[in-house]
Amino acid sequence: MPESTRPRECRREKAETLFTPTKRICIPMEQVAYEQILGNKVAFREYLDGQIAQHPELFPAAIQGGYQLHDMLPPSKKLADLRLRRIKITPAEGKSAVFSVAPSFVMPYMTGYTDDVEKALFLRRFNVPFWALTYVFGHDDMYWQRLELRVGHNSLVGTTVKHADHLPADVLADEKHTRLNGDKVYVATTVAAECVLGASVATQADAEQLEEAYGHFKTEAQNIRADYQPQTVNTDGCKGTDGLAATLSNHHHHRLLSARLSQNPRLLQTDEGTLPRDLHAGLGHLSCRQP
């Protein structure tokens, strides 16, 4: 294959808007059941009402005030014979909005059926290259790359926690050093309960950029519960993350600081006194005074 003569352009600036609010509602449903109720307005509405009651997090909050069946879209050009219904939601205040209701057995943008692509996407977990997926499963390399990238369009917190009562009280935040277009960058990760809840790239390891990157977790969590703030934040105590706890929680009670205590006794000295020597290496617990 001849090499491309077009110069490669790499943009390292982050977009102000990370995603556009979707007008697509995805509901869990098998293909056979979907085809049975699609043409029946009464049956479709009954199923949708049940999903709203059982999984309200899948729908816009305004749907609690009611909705109406809007229309049915023509058959998809990408997936033959597949049609979607649309609903219209009119909030108490503001303009009405129309949403497409898509079944869970279809990938976003009608790019395929989930059963047809899930094995190929599973292999990406083991770094199987896109050209190998093309060889085994068909399509082309860009098809598989786009499918993988679209996974990142969803809210990490919203697709894992879902219910406000399950938001974590204690979180850990740290940066993964990696490279983007040959330059060193820092992936600000937030984890809790053995689950990654936030991951955003910062091009510099300074307080401003790290607070902005970690702030994405806070935004997604507060989309679930507006007043959410973790009770404790565990960081490595480096200068760049010194103000991180304030970013994630404005009035948290404690801050956890990882301290490398085993090799340097001076690290036992802090602004609040001396850490107990019986602490396990790598972990210290400091209270966070309030102003």
Stockholm file with secondary structure:
# STOCKHOLM 1.0

chainA/1-291         MPESTRPRECRREKAETLFTPTKRICIPMEQVAYEQILGNKVAFREYLDGQIAQHPELFPAAIQGGYQLHDMLPPSKKLADLRLRRIKITPAEGKSAVFSVAPSFVMPYMTGYTDDVEKALFLRRFNVPFWALTYVFGHDDMYWQRLELRVGHNSLVGTTVKHADHLPADVLADEKHTRLNGDKVYVATTVAAECVLGASVATQADAEQLEEAYGHFKTEAQNIRADYQPQTVNTDGCKGTDGLAATLSNHHHHRLLSARLSQNPRLLQTDEGTLPRDLHAGLGHLSCRQP
#=GR chainA/1-291 SS CCCCCSCCCCCCSCCSCCCCCCCEEEECCCHHHHHHHTTCHHHHHHHHHHHHHHCGGGSCGGGGGCEEEEEECCCCSSSTTCCCEEEEECCSSSCCEEEEEEETTBCGGGCCBHHHHHHHHHHGGGTCCHHHHHHHHCSCHHHHHHHHHHGGGSCHHHHHTCSGGGSCSEEEEEEEEEEETTEEEEEEEEEETTEEEEEEEESSCSHHHHHHHHHHHHHHHHHHCTTCCCSEEEECCCGGGTTHHHHHCTTCSEEEECCCTTTCGGGGEETTEECCTTSCTTCEEEECCCC
#=GC SS_cons         CCCCCSCCCCCCSCCSCCCCCCCEEEECCCHHHHHHHTTCHHHHHHHHHHHHHHCGGGSCGGGGGCEEEEEECCCCSSSTTCCCEEEEECCSSSCCEEEEEEETTBCGGGCCBHHHHHHHHHHGGGTCCHHHHHHHHCSCHHHHHHHHHHGGGSCHHHHHTCSGGGSCSEEEEEEEEEEETTEEEEEEEEEETTEEEEEEEESSCSHHHHHHHHHHHHHHHHHHCTTCCCSEEEECCCGGGTTHHHHHCTTCSEEEECCCTTTCGGGGEETTEECCTTSCTTCEEEECCCC
//
